[in-house]
Amino acid sequence: MARITLSTDEKILYRTHPSMVSFGGDMFMIVLIFILALLVFYFTNRLVASLLVLSLALLVLGRVYLSCRTCSMVITTQRLIVSAGILTRRDKEFMANRIESFEMEQSIMGRLLNFSDVVVKGTGGDPEVFRGVNGPALFMGALQSAVHGTQHTSE
């Protein structure tokens, strides 16, 4: 996770990352590649070809894992900080007193597996969507605490 510099009176309220389950399309692709590897082995009886196909599934799984682990979402008493990327880095920072509204968009699968999309709108800006937030209820509670200036921690 990204290293964050806090001011003297700033405290971390909540820290999370995207849920691996939120990468549903990639996970579905991994299952299809695994089935393809089984079919290749079953019909051709070639272990090397099957292992090559399985290595493709491992590459996709590695990309999903790294995408989850290199993105962090941190809510402090004064800011919402989102950092993402491996080779290149993308950092976004919202000051808590500049956040106008925020909402959670959660599917049935998200309710079952505890992830959702969170939309944050700052004053004078376009809405920013954070996809696949892990533990959205705690995230929203901490964000509400930061915006309204209360000191409840959710960690």
TABELJO-V528789 format. One record per run of one state. SS is the DSSP state (H for helix, E for strand, - for the rest). FROM is the first residue (numbers start at 0). TO is the last residue. If there is no record, write none. Layout:
SS|FROM|TO / SS|FROM|TO
This chain:
-|0|10 / E|11|15 / -|16|16 / E|17|17 / -|18|18 / H|19|21 / -|22|22 / H|23|43 / -|44|45 / H|46|68 / -|69|70 / E|71|75 / -|76|77 / E|78|83 / -|84|88 / E|89|94 / H|95|97 / E|98|104 / -|105|106 / H|107|112 / -|113|113 / E|114|121 / -|122|126 / E|127|133 / -|134|134 / H|135|147 / -|148|154
